[in-house]
Amino acid sequence: MTERCYLDWNATSPVRPEAAAAALDALRPGLGNPASGHTEGRRARQLIEHARSEVAAFLRVSQQEIVFTSGGTESNAAALWGLLASDGRPENRSLLLSAVEHPAVMAMAGEMERLGVNVERIPVKSSGSLDFVALEEALGRNPGAVVAIQLANSETGVLQDLAAVSKLAHRSGGGVHCDAVQGAGKVPMLVGAWGVDTLAVSGHKLGSPAGIGALFVRSGARLAPLIPGTQERHRRGGTENLPGIAGMGVACRMAALEVPRWQALAALRDTFEATLVDRLPGTAVMGSDAPRLANTSCVCLPPGLRGGVAVAALDLEGFAVSSGPACSSGVERRSPTVEAMGFGADAAERTLRVSLGPGTGEGEVLGLVAALERVWCRGKEGVP
Amino acid sequence: MRVVVAMSGGVDSAVAAALLVRAGHEVIGVTLQLADLSRKGLGVSRCCSTTDVAMAGEVAAQLGIRHHVLDMERVFEETVLKPFVESYLAGETPLPCAHCNASVKFGELLTITSQMGAEALATGHYARLSREGGQPVLLRGRDTSKDQSYFLFGLRRNQLSRVLFPLGDMHKHEVRAVARWLGLPNADRHDSQEVCFVPEGGSYVQVLEKLAPDRLPGEGELVDPSGRVVGRHPGFHRFTIGQRRGIGVPDRRRLYVLEVRPSENRVVVSGREDALRRRLQLRSVNWLDGPAEGVLEAKVQIRSRHTAQPARVRLDIRGAAEVEFAEPVLAPAPGQAAVCYAGDRVLGGGWIVSAS
């Protein structure tokens, strides 16, 4: 196989060798069940608390506010369940979420709807930013509603104004959950200033092994446990994933120092987008009018070239990119985000997401443009 | 060479892919998600369901080839499902597989094949292709009981020239034997009998009920050819021309549906002798054998399970044609295709507009 070029960092980041080493180290003999009262248990506990302090430092919150989970999906589910079921009667509650939330959040919202929660989806503008007029109206109809809002969209990278959402939600008497799985580590984590009650992060997006995540629960916030048990101060039952937690601690410590590197990717992304629009007339960049992650480029390809096909064709050319949120069945579906931004199903089918990472070079993004141009031309000529 | 194989999850396309891999080609499996009607609440539809996609992926993994799943639901809905509904509501008997072949499988997917840098698109159809003087010639599959050339008549020559049918020379039992020999996970999966988007054990009526619930006709009259009312029907969309079962009118003869008249909400029924037709008018003729003009003798097939019958075909350069059978044929249905053969060779065909 030819040399590979990985430009799908929003799907997952390569595991950091340091995180892998920490995870492996946590599998050494001599570590017991963290719940046990003996030396082996204590060692395991220390390892967990050390990692917890690193995650807390990364988010600039206190250690007591961090709960380890199995990943971003569980963190999101635990937060929504926890906030909506805090008084034991979710059927009396309302959940407002943006129309561009990640499928994981959407899926949990669907489950809550089935349990009787009144769920409303708040539209976004064509820029991808939340429609605050619609949010205010929805809060007016549903005082005390829980609001779920992402930090950054996984497809477009568009950042939401979390502080403004929190202010409105709190004024209405409700709680705010933030899905920060995509944005974490790519922008400074100002969790205190954002004012959210809960916030989900995933380990593997930060370079730890997959299968570990964390949920920030603001001190004082009332949450019903999704998985009851005595671990994690009764917030999440189940014996802790020691290697995952150790890996995530290291990943967070390193990620905290790398935010400037992620932000510096804006220049490279802009080069990519400008070159692509120039070489493939009819290409449009989605979300570029809103504040967005510096590493993410969501482009709508010219008519005749499907995003899913581009992904497959570029894979053959050595490039790893994606056409929407990663889906376990491997189906390249049309982009729900681009559709929610009002561009229509046609544009959503032509969406391609390119996400850069530290170390991505100009040669790689220009190589990608050239490969896309080849794919595009082959389709026009109808001959290979 | 690099070849894209359309993999449905069934045994035929799996063996097609396997044969191409063995022949040394760089094979890329593509599964089209066409109509997951289970997500539209139509129960388990056999084709395009999650299990089919997963099966295609399993086969691809076993063969060690790349596999991509493409969401083509919208184009399928526009070019196949909607015309299918319209056709039934207009009293016709649609042939969705032929439309899908022309516009999706060998239309859009052929463009995708080019975009992937592949030279050819292969499918598990039972049909053969040969080349004569640089032109592709479409032939019936060797296994005549499985032959699918009838559904492929609408492909243009420039489409056929980039297509491979690896199973064309094989019999179904041989395909299964190869699948078992290779240990493919779907070697003993049962064959599909119905159109892919019709749910297992169900009928097309359920699809119409799902896709056009507000436009379905209500009860109406069953009449004989003279216009005399002989009974009631529960909605003309439940009847197809040539149908014998479920007419629900006692008669000493075996009754056939002769005609469906949407504007009158009537279904015309009568005995076999009234269902015979000698002449067909065709539209949108696709001719594969030389220029589409003149008069010729051919054997013409008017539905998927029909033995082609001798006829004289008059081609009109504007894309119409008239077929005159030597002996009358039973209940040709508007919406179906009339495909002309010379032996095994597909000469071309068109869509039946009317019969007399």
Contacts between the chains, C-beta under 8 A, distances in Angstrom:
chain1	res1	chain2	res2	distance
A	304	B	111	7.2
A	305	B	115	6.7
A	306	B	70	6.9
A	306	B	112	7.3
A	308	B	68	7.1
A	308	B	69	7.9
A	308	B	70	4.7
A	308	B	71	6.3
A	309	B	70	6.5
A	309	B	112	4.9
A	309	B	115	5.4
A	309	B	116	7.1
A	310	B	115	7.7
A	311	B	68	7.5
A	312	B	28	7.4
A	312	B	30	7.4
A	312	B	66	7.7
A	312	B	68	4.1
A	312	B	70	7.6
A	312	B	116	6.0
A	313	B	115	5.1
A	313	B	116	4.7
A	313	B	117	6.7
A	315	B	66	7.2
A	315	B	68	7.9
A	316	B	28	7.3
A	316	B	66	7.5
A	316	B	116	6.2
A	316	B	117	6.2
A	317	B	117	7.9
A	329	B	50	6.3
A	329	B	53	6.1
A	329	B	54	7.1
A	329	B	69	6.8
A	330	B	53	7.7
A	330	B	57	6.4
A	330	B	67	7.4
A	330	B	68	7.6
A	330	B	69	5.1
A	331	B	33	5.6
A	331	B	53	6.8
A	331	B	69	4.3
A	331	B	70	7.6
A	331	B	71	5.6
A	332	B	68	6.9
A	332	B	69	6.5
A	332	B	70	5.8
A	332	B	71	6.1
A	333	B	71	4.7
A	334	B	71	6.1
A	334	B	74	7.6
A	345	B	74	5.9
A	346	B	74	8.0
A	349	B	71	7.5
A	349	B	74	6.7
A	374	B	117	7.7
A	375	B	115	5.1
A	375	B	116	7.8
A	375	B	117	7.6
A	376	B	115	7.6
A	378	B	114	4.8
A	378	B	115	5.4
A	378	B	117	6.1
A	379	B	111	5.3
A	379	B	112	7.7
A	379	B	114	5.4
A	379	B	115	4.2
A	381	B	114	7.2
A	382	B	110	7.8
A	382	B	111	6.9
A	382	B	114	5.5
A	382	B	158	7.8
A	383	B	114	6.4
A	384	B	2	7.4
A	384	B	113	7.9
A	384	B	114	5.7
A	384	B	117	5.5
A	384	B	118	6.1
A	384	B	119	4.9
